[in-house]
């Protein structure tokens, strides 16, 4: 049986916490930050934990944990 391949696009976008929960960087933070309010920029900062809805899809894309 051959090894499963990791989806490279997903591995660059999704990481894992120490306990194994998938995390991702929040969207809308890339550029044009000068026209966005500071309140809006703060909301986009940081990382967010992905919910259990995406668990099956993530395990298929990242079979070895990213």
PDB file of N, CA, C and O in Angstrom:
ATOM      1  N   UNK A   1       0.839  -1.183   0.000  1.00  0.00           N
ATOM      2  CA  UNK A   1       0.000   0.000   0.000  1.00  0.00           C
ATOM      3  C   UNK A   1       0.887   1.250   0.000  1.00  0.00           C
ATOM      4  O   UNK A   1       1.735   1.391   0.881  1.00  0.00           O
ATOM      5  N   UNK A   2       0.711   2.154  -0.961  1.00  0.00           N
ATOM      6  CA  UNK A   2       1.547   3.364  -0.986  1.00  0.00           C
ATOM      7  C   UNK A   2       1.130   4.354   0.097  1.00  0.00           C
ATOM      8  O   UNK A   2       0.024   4.294   0.636  1.00  0.00           O
ATOM      9  N   UNK A   3       2.048   5.262   0.395  1.00  0.00           N
ATOM     10  CA  UNK A   3       1.754   6.309   1.364  1.00  0.00           C
ATOM     11  C   UNK A   3       0.751   7.289   0.766  1.00  0.00           C
ATOM     12  O   UNK A   3       0.696   7.471  -0.450  1.00  0.00           O
ATOM     13  N   UNK A   4      -0.040   7.919   1.631  1.00  0.00           N
ATOM     14  CA  UNK A   4      -0.959   8.956   1.181  1.00  0.00           C
ATOM     15  C   UNK A   4      -0.189  10.270   1.068  1.00  0.00           C
ATOM     16  O   UNK A   4       0.713  10.539   1.861  1.00  0.00           O
ATOM     17  N   UNK A   5      -0.546  11.077   0.088  1.00  0.00           N
ATOM     18  CA  UNK A   5       0.125  12.361  -0.087  1.00  0.00           C
ATOM     19  C   UNK A   5      -0.583  13.450   0.705  1.00  0.00           C
ATOM     20  O   UNK A   5      -1.811  13.496   0.772  1.00  0.00           O
ATOM     21  N   UNK A   6       0.213  14.317   1.299  1.00  0.00           N
ATOM     22  CA  UNK A   6      -0.305  15.486   1.998  1.00  0.00           C
ATOM     23  C   UNK A   6      -0.680  16.541   0.979  1.00  0.00           C
ATOM     24  O   UNK A   6       0.057  16.766   0.019  1.00  0.00           O
ATOM     25  N   UNK A   7      -1.821  17.193   1.175  1.00  0.00           N
ATOM     26  CA  UNK A   7      -2.230  18.297   0.304  1.00  0.00           C
ATOM     27  C   UNK A   7      -1.405  19.519   0.677  1.00  0.00           C
ATOM     28  O   UNK A   7      -1.583  20.085   1.756  1.00  0.00           O
ATOM     29  N   UNK A   8      -0.500  19.931  -0.213  1.00  0.00           N
ATOM     30  CA  UNK A   8       0.477  20.971   0.123  1.00  0.00           C
ATOM     31  C   UNK A   8      -0.165  22.325   0.376  1.00  0.00           C
ATOM     32  O   UNK A   8       0.306  23.079   1.228  1.00  0.00           O
ATOM     33  N   UNK A   9      -1.234  22.650  -0.349  1.00  0.00           N
ATOM     34  CA  UNK A   9      -1.913  23.920  -0.118  1.00  0.00           C
ATOM     35  C   UNK A   9      -2.522  23.980   1.265  1.00  0.00           C
ATOM     36  O   UNK A   9      -2.469  25.015   1.929  1.00  0.00           O
ATOM     37  N   UNK A  10      -3.102  22.873   1.703  1.00  0.00           N
ATOM     38  CA  UNK A  10      -3.714  22.823   3.034  1.00  0.00           C
ATOM     39  C   UNK A  10      -2.644  22.838   4.121  1.00  0.00           C
ATOM     40  O   UNK A  10      -2.842  23.439   5.177  1.00  0.00           O
ATOM     41  N   UNK A  11      -1.509  22.180   3.872  1.00  0.00           N
ATOM     42  CA  UNK A  11      -0.471  22.129   4.901  1.00  0.00           C
ATOM     43  C   UNK A  11       0.169  23.486   5.136  1.00  0.00           C
ATOM     44  O   UNK A  11       0.692  23.744   6.220  1.00  0.00           O
ATOM     45  N   UNK A  12       0.135  24.369   4.122  1.00  0.00           N
ATOM     46  CA  UNK A  12       0.684  25.710   4.282  1.00  0.00           C
ATOM     47  C   UNK A  12      -0.284  26.629   5.013  1.00  0.00           C
ATOM     48  O   UNK A  12       0.137  27.647   5.562  1.00  0.00           O
ATOM     49  N   UNK A  13      -1.568  26.295   5.035  1.00  0.00           N
ATOM     50  CA  UNK A  13      -2.583  27.163   5.619  1.00  0.00           C
ATOM     51  C   UNK A  13      -3.094  26.689   6.970  1.00  0.00           C
ATOM     52  O   UNK A  13      -3.578  27.494   7.766  1.00  0.00           O
ATOM     53  N   UNK A  14      -2.992  25.399   7.237  1.00  0.00           N
ATOM     54  CA  UNK A  14      -3.559  24.843   8.454  1.00  0.00           C
ATOM     55  C   UNK A  14      -2.441  24.271   9.314  1.00  0.00           C
ATOM     56  O   UNK A  14      -1.616  23.491   8.838  1.00  0.00           O
ATOM     57  N   UNK A  15      -2.420  24.661  10.578  1.00  0.00           N
ATOM     58  CA  UNK A  15      -1.465  24.107  11.532  1.00  0.00           C
ATOM     59  C   UNK A  15      -2.224  23.391  12.628  1.00  0.00           C
ATOM     60  O   UNK A  15      -3.450  23.285  12.578  1.00  0.00           O
ATOM     61  N   UNK A  16      -1.500  22.902  13.617  1.00  0.00           N
ATOM     62  CA  UNK A  16      -2.134  22.175  14.707  1.00  0.00           C
ATOM     63  C   UNK A  16      -1.593  22.660  16.039  1.00  0.00           C
ATOM     64  O   UNK A  16      -0.411  22.978  16.163  1.00  0.00           O
ATOM     65  N   UNK A  17      -2.469  22.713  17.032  1.00  0.00           N
ATOM     66  CA  UNK A  17      -2.057  23.067  18.374  1.00  0.00           C
ATOM     67  C   UNK A  17      -1.359  21.870  19.003  1.00  0.00           C
ATOM     68  O   UNK A  17      -1.287  20.799  18.399  1.00  0.00           O
ATOM     69  N   UNK A  18      -0.856  22.047  20.193  1.00  0.00           N
ATOM     70  CA  UNK A  18      -0.198  20.948  20.876  1.00  0.00           C
ATOM     71  C   UNK A  18      -1.141  19.800  21.190  1.00  0.00           C
ATOM     72  O   UNK A  18      -0.721  18.645  21.253  1.00  0.00           O
ATOM     73  N   UNK A  19      -2.416  20.115  21.386  1.00  0.00           N
ATOM     74  CA  UNK A  19      -3.386  19.056  21.679  1.00  0.00           C
ATOM     75  C   UNK A  19      -4.000  18.465  20.422  1.00  0.00           C
ATOM     76  O   UNK A  19      -4.826  17.556  20.503  1.00  0.00           O
ATOM     77  N   UNK A  20      -3.598  18.981  19.241  1.00  0.00           N
ATOM     78  CA  UNK A  20      -4.044  18.394  17.984  1.00  0.00           C
ATOM     79  C   UNK A  20      -5.200  19.093  17.309  1.00  0.00           C
ATOM     80  O   UNK A  20      -5.709  18.590  16.308  1.00  0.00           O
ATOM     81  N   UNK A  21      -5.639  20.238  17.818  1.00  0.00           N
ATOM     82  CA  UNK A  21      -6.734  20.961  17.174  1.00  0.00           C
ATOM     83  C   UNK A  21      -6.199  21.743  15.977  1.00  0.00           C
ATOM     84  O   UNK A  21      -5.125  22.338  16.069  1.00  0.00           O
ATOM     85  N   UNK A  22      -6.925  21.755  14.854  1.00  0.00           N
ATOM     86  CA  UNK A  22      -6.466  22.503  13.678  1.00  0.00           C
ATOM     87  C   UNK A  22      -6.688  24.006  13.849  1.00  0.00           C
ATOM     88  O   UNK A  22      -7.741  24.434  14.319  1.00  0.00           O
ATOM     89  N   UNK A  23      -5.690  24.801  13.465  1.00  0.00           N
ATOM     90  CA  UNK A  23      -5.783  26.260  13.546  1.00  0.00           C
ATOM     91  C   UNK A  23      -5.433  26.865  12.197  1.00  0.00           C
ATOM     92  O   UNK A  23      -4.742  26.243  11.389  1.00  0.00           O
ATOM     93  N   UNK A  24      -5.915  28.089  11.956  1.00  0.00           N
ATOM     94  CA  UNK A  24      -5.586  28.795  10.728  1.00  0.00           C
ATOM     95  C   UNK A  24      -5.481  30.280  11.014  1.00  0.00           C
ATOM     96  O   UNK A  24      -6.058  30.775  11.982  1.00  0.00           O
ATOM     97  N   UNK A  25      -4.749  30.988  10.176  1.00  0.00           N
ATOM     98  CA  UNK A  25      -4.630  32.437  10.297  1.00  0.00           C
ATOM     99  C   UNK A  25      -5.890  33.051   9.726  1.00  0.00           C
ATOM    100  O   UNK A  25      -6.370  32.617   8.679  1.00  0.00           O
ATOM    101  N   UNK A  26      -6.427  34.044  10.388  1.00  0.00           N
ATOM    102  CA  UNK A  26      -7.677  34.647   9.970  1.00  0.00           C
ATOM    103  C   UNK A  26      -7.505  35.450   8.683  1.00  0.00           C
ATOM    104  O   UNK A  26      -6.425  35.972   8.406  1.00  0.00           O
ATOM    105  N   UNK A  27      -8.565  35.542   7.912  1.00  0.00           N
ATOM    106  CA  UNK A  27      -8.551  36.197   6.614  1.00  0.00           C
ATOM    107  C   UNK A  27      -8.654  37.720   6.750  1.00  0.00           C
ATOM    108  O   UNK A  27      -8.855  38.232   7.851  1.00  0.00           O
ATOM    109  N   UNK A  28      -8.519  38.426   5.661  1.00  0.00           N
ATOM    110  CA  UNK A  28      -8.662  39.886   5.529  1.00  0.00           C
ATOM    111  C   UNK A  28      -7.536  40.658   6.206  1.00  0.00           C
ATOM    112  O   UNK A  28      -7.704  41.837   6.515  1.00  0.00           O
ATOM    113  N   UNK A  29      -6.401  40.023   6.442  1.00  0.00           N
ATOM    114  CA  UNK A  29      -5.309  40.669   7.138  1.00  0.00           C
ATOM    115  C   UNK A  29      -4.134  40.917   6.193  1.00  0.00           C
ATOM    116  O   UNK A  29      -3.093  41.398   6.640  1.00  0.00           O
ATOM    117  N   UNK A  30      -4.263  40.607   4.919  1.00  0.00           N
ATOM    118  CA  UNK A  30      -3.128  40.582   4.022  1.00  0.00           C
ATOM    119  C   UNK A  30      -2.548  41.930   3.635  1.00  0.00           C
ATOM    120  O   UNK A  30      -1.348  42.151   3.791  1.00  0.00           O
ATOM    121  N   UNK A  31      -3.381  42.837   3.131  1.00  0.00           N
ATOM    122  CA  UNK A  31      -2.864  44.110   2.632  1.00  0.00           C
ATOM    123  C   UNK A  31      -3.981  45.137   2.676  1.00  0.00           C
ATOM    124  O   UNK A  31      -5.100  44.824   3.082  1.00  0.00           O
ATOM    125  N   UNK A  32      -3.680  46.370   2.257  1.00  0.00           N
ATOM    126  CA  UNK A  32      -4.605  47.518   2.334  1.00  0.00           C
ATOM    127  C   UNK A  32      -5.041  47.768   3.775  1.00  0.00           C
ATOM    128  O   UNK A  32      -6.205  48.073   4.035  1.00  0.00           O
ATOM    129  N   UNK A  33      -4.109  47.638   4.700  1.00  0.00           N
ATOM    130  CA  UNK A  33      -4.465  47.806   6.107  1.00  0.00           C
ATOM    131  C   UNK A  33      -4.672  49.271   6.484  1.00  0.00           C
ATOM    132  O   UNK A  33      -5.300  49.564   7.501  1.00  0.00           O
ATOM    133  N   UNK A  34      -4.150  50.190   5.673  1.00  0.00           N
ATOM    134  CA  UNK A  34      -4.290  51.607   6.032  1.00  0.00           C
ATOM    135  C   UNK A  34      -5.723  52.106   5.872  1.00  0.00           C
ATOM    136  O   UNK A  34      -6.091  53.103   6.493  1.00  0.00           O
ATOM    137  N   UNK A  35      -6.533  51.448   5.064  1.00  0.00           N
ATOM    138  CA  UNK A  35      -7.917  51.906   4.899  1.00  0.00           C
ATOM    139  C   UNK A  35      -8.871  51.200   5.861  1.00  0.00           C
ATOM    140  O   UNK A  35     -10.046  51.557   5.939  1.00  0.00           O
ATOM    141  N   UNK A  36      -8.378  50.206   6.591  1.00  0.00           N
ATOM    142  CA  UNK A  36      -9.207  49.489   7.555  1.00  0.00           C
ATOM    143  C   UNK A  36      -9.021  50.125   8.929  1.00  0.00           C
ATOM    144  O   UNK A  36      -7.935  50.592   9.272  1.00  0.00           O
ATOM    145  N   UNK A  37     -10.098  50.133   9.703  1.00  0.00           N
ATOM    146  CA  UNK A  37     -10.010  50.715  11.041  1.00  0.00           C
ATOM    147  C   UNK A  37      -9.186  49.807  11.945  1.00  0.00           C
ATOM    148  O   UNK A  37      -9.050  48.610  11.690  1.00  0.00           O
ATOM    149  N   UNK A  38      -8.644  50.390  12.994  1.00  0.00           N
ATOM    150  CA  UNK A  38      -7.825  49.615  13.926  1.00  0.00           C
ATOM    151  C   UNK A  38      -8.657  48.531  14.617  1.00  0.00           C
ATOM    152  O   UNK A  38      -8.159  47.449  14.926  1.00  0.00           O
ATOM    153  N   UNK A  39      -9.907  48.839  14.846  1.00  0.00           N
ATOM    154  CA  UNK A  39     -10.801  47.859  15.462  1.00  0.00           C
ATOM    155  C   UNK A  39     -10.957  46.637  14.553  1.00  0.00           C
ATOM    156  O   UNK A  39     -10.942  45.495  15.012  1.00  0.00           O
ATOM    157  N   UNK A  40     -11.104  46.901  13.271  1.00  0.00           N
ATOM    158  CA  UNK A  40     -11.262  45.824  12.290  1.00  0.00           C
ATOM    159  C   UNK A  40      -9.976  45.001  12.169  1.00  0.00           C
ATOM    160  O   UNK A  40     -10.025  43.774  12.079  1.00  0.00           O
ATOM    161  N   UNK A  41      -8.828  45.680  12.168  1.00  0.00           N
ATOM    162  CA  UNK A  41      -7.540  44.994  12.060  1.00  0.00           C
ATOM    163  C   UNK A  41      -7.307  44.101  13.277  1.00  0.00           C
ATOM    164  O   UNK A  41      -6.802  42.987  13.140  1.00  0.00           O
ATOM    165  N   UNK A  42      -7.673  44.582  14.467  1.00  0.00           N
ATOM    166  CA  UNK A  42      -7.508  43.772  15.679  1.00  0.00           C
ATOM    167  C   UNK A  42      -8.363  42.514  15.627  1.00  0.00           C
ATOM    168  O   UNK A  42      -7.949  41.456  16.100  1.00  0.00           O
ATOM    169  N   UNK A  43      -9.542  42.630  15.060  1.00  0.00           N
ATOM    170  CA  UNK A  43     -10.421  41.463  14.962  1.00  0.00           C
ATOM    171  C   UNK A  43      -9.843  40.388  14.057  1.00  0.00           C
ATOM    172  O   UNK A  43     -10.072  39.198  14.277  1.00  0.00           O
ATOM    173  N   UNK A  44      -9.092  40.802  13.039  1.00  0.00           N
ATOM    174  CA  UNK A  44      -8.519  39.841  12.101  1.00  0.00           C
ATOM    175  C   UNK A  44      -7.198  39.272  12.584  1.00  0.00           C
ATOM    176  O   UNK A  44      -6.688  38.324  11.987  1.00  0.00           O
ATOM    177  N   UNK A  45      -6.630  39.823  13.648  1.00  0.00           N
ATOM    178  CA  UNK A  45      -5.310  39.371  14.070  1.00  0.00           C
ATOM    179  C   UNK A  45      -5.406  38.043  14.802  1.00  0.00           C
ATOM    180  O   UNK A  45      -6.452  37.693  15.348  1.00  0.00           O
ATOM    181  N   UNK A  46      -4.324  37.323  14.805  1.00  0.00           N
ATOM    182  CA  UNK A  46      -4.264  36.078  15.541  1.00  0.00           C
ATOM    183  C   UNK A  46      -4.704  34.875  14.721  1.00  0.00           C
ATOM    184  O   UNK A  46      -4.883  34.956  13.506  1.00  0.00           O
ATOM    185  N   UNK A  47      -4.871  33.776  15.408  1.00  0.00           N
ATOM    186  CA  UNK A  47      -5.245  32.520  14.778  1.00  0.00           C
ATOM    187  C   UNK A  47      -6.554  32.032  15.360  1.00  0.00           C
ATOM    188  O   UNK A  47      -6.906  32.366  16.491  1.00  0.00           O
ATOM    189  N   UNK A  48      -7.273  31.242  14.584  1.00  0.00           N
ATOM    190  CA  UNK A  48      -8.559  30.723  15.028  1.00  0.00           C
ATOM    191  C   UNK A  48      -8.552  29.207  14.925  1.00  0.00           C
ATOM    192  O   UNK A  48      -7.932  28.634  14.029  1.00  0.00           O
ATOM    193  N   UNK A  49      -9.246  28.569  15.849  1.00  0.00           N
ATOM    194  CA  UNK A  49      -9.367  27.112  15.836  1.00  0.00           C
ATOM    195  C   UNK A  49     -10.510  26.745  14.895  1.00  0.00           C
ATOM    196  O   UNK A  49     -11.596  27.319  14.971  1.00  0.00           O
ATOM    197  N   UNK A  50     -10.258  25.791  14.016  1.00  0.00           N
ATOM    198  CA  UNK A  50     -11.307  25.320  13.116  1.00  0.00           C
ATOM    199  C   UNK A  50     -12.261  24.402  13.869  1.00  0.00           C
ATOM    200  O   UNK A  50     -11.844  23.634  14.736  1.00  0.00           O
ATOM    201  N   UNK A  51     -13.535  24.489  13.533  1.00  0.00           N
ATOM    202  CA  UNK A  51     -14.536  23.704  14.231  1.00  0.00           C
ATOM    203  C   UNK A  51     -14.540  22.240  13.820  1.00  0.00           C
ATOM    204  O   UNK A  51     -13.821  21.829  12.910  1.00  0.00           O
ATOM    205  N   UNK A  52     -15.356  21.475  14.503  1.00  0.00           N
ATOM    206  CA  UNK A  52     -15.432  20.038  14.230  1.00  0.00           C
ATOM    207  C   UNK A  52     -16.137  19.731  12.916  1.00  0.00           C
ATOM    208  O   UNK A  52     -16.099  18.592  12.451  1.00  0.00           O
ATOM    209  N   UNK A  53     -16.782  20.728  12.307  1.00  0.00           N
ATOM    210  CA  UNK A  53     -17.450  20.539  11.025  1.00  0.00           C
ATOM    211  C   UNK A  53     -16.472  20.114   9.943  1.00  0.00           C
ATOM    212  O   UNK A  53     -16.816  19.322   9.065  1.00  0.00           O
ATOM    213  N   UNK A  54     -15.260  20.634  10.002  1.00  0.00           N
ATOM    214  CA  UNK A  54     -14.258  20.388   8.967  1.00  0.00           C
ATOM    215  C   UNK A  54     -13.318  19.234   9.301  1.00  0.00           C
ATOM    216  O   UNK A  54     -12.334  19.018   8.595  1.00  0.00           O
ATOM    217  N   UNK A  55     -13.607  18.493  10.364  1.00  0.00           N
ATOM    218  CA  UNK A  55     -12.668  17.466  10.826  1.00  0.00           C
ATOM    219  C   UNK A  55     -12.389  16.394   9.763  1.00  0.00           C
ATOM    220  O   UNK A  55     -11.234  16.038   9.529  1.00  0.00           O
ATOM    221  N   UNK A  56     -13.439  15.888   9.128  1.00  0.00           N
ATOM    222  CA  UNK A  56     -13.248  14.830   8.126  1.00  0.00           C
ATOM    223  C   UNK A  56     -12.454  15.330   6.928  1.00  0.00           C
ATOM    224  O   UNK A  56     -11.595  14.618   6.406  1.00  0.00           O
ATOM    225  N   UNK A  57     -12.736  16.541   6.495  1.00  0.00           N
ATOM    226  CA  UNK A  57     -12.037  17.097   5.334  1.00  0.00           C
ATOM    227  C   UNK A  57     -10.556  17.334   5.652  1.00  0.00           C
ATOM    228  O   UNK A  57      -9.691  17.042   4.826  1.00  0.00           O
ATOM    229  N   UNK A  58     -10.269  17.853   6.828  1.00  0.00           N
ATOM    230  CA  UNK A  58      -8.880  18.118   7.208  1.00  0.00           C
ATOM    231  C   UNK A  58      -8.096  16.818   7.351  1.00  0.00           C
ATOM    232  O   UNK A  58      -6.937  16.741   6.943  1.00  0.00           O
ATOM    233  N   UNK A  59      -8.725  15.799   7.928  1.00  0.00           N
ATOM    234  CA  UNK A  59      -8.014  14.534   8.082  1.00  0.00           C
ATOM    235  C   UNK A  59      -7.729  13.867   6.738  1.00  0.00           C
ATOM    236  O   UNK A  59      -6.775  13.100   6.613  1.00  0.00           O
ATOM    237  N   UNK A  60      -8.547  14.157   5.744  1.00  0.00           N
ATOM    238  CA  UNK A  60      -8.291  13.626   4.406  1.00  0.00           C
ATOM    239  C   UNK A  60      -7.191  14.404   3.710  1.00  0.00           C
ATOM    240  O   UNK A  60      -6.363  13.814   3.016  1.00  0.00           O
ATOM    241  N   UNK A  61      -7.168  15.722   3.882  1.00  0.00           N
ATOM    242  CA  UNK A  61      -6.138  16.553   3.239  1.00  0.00           C
ATOM    243  C   UNK A  61      -4.784  16.416   3.920  1.00  0.00           C
ATOM    244  O   UNK A  61      -3.745  16.465   3.261  1.00  0.00           O
ATOM    245  N   UNK A  62      -4.793  16.245   5.232  1.00  0.00           N
ATOM    246  CA  UNK A  62      -3.554  16.173   6.004  1.00  0.00           C
ATOM    247  C   UNK A  62      -3.522  14.847   6.780  1.00  0.00           C
ATOM    248  O   UNK A  62      -3.749  14.838   7.989  1.00  0.00           O
ATOM    249  N   UNK A  63      -3.248  13.756   6.110  1.00  0.00           N
ATOM    250  CA  UNK A  63      -3.331  12.452   6.776  1.00  0.00           C
ATOM    251  C   UNK A  63      -2.285  12.250   7.861  1.00  0.00           C
ATOM    252  O   UNK A  63      -2.484  11.418   8.746  1.00  0.00           O
ATOM    253  N   UNK A  64      -1.179  12.982   7.822  1.00  0.00           N
ATOM    254  CA  UNK A  64      -0.117  12.810   8.813  1.00  0.00           C
ATOM    255  C   UNK A  64       0.007  14.019   9.722  1.00  0.00           C
ATOM    256  O   UNK A  64       1.073  14.278  10.280  1.00  0.00           O
ATOM    257  N   UNK A  65      -1.075  14.753   9.868  1.00  0.00           N
ATOM    258  CA  UNK A  65      -1.090  15.889  10.777  1.00  0.00           C
ATOM    259  C   UNK A  65      -0.393  17.132  10.261  1.00  0.00           C
ATOM    260  O   UNK A  65       0.074  17.952  11.052  1.00  0.00           O
ATOM    261  N   UNK A  66      -0.314  17.285   8.956  1.00  0.00           N
ATOM    262  CA  UNK A  66       0.274  18.480   8.375  1.00  0.00           C
ATOM    263  C   UNK A  66       1.741  18.362   8.236  1.00  0.00           C
ATOM    264  O   UNK A  66       2.392  19.292   7.759  1.00  0.00           O
TER     265      UNK A  66
END
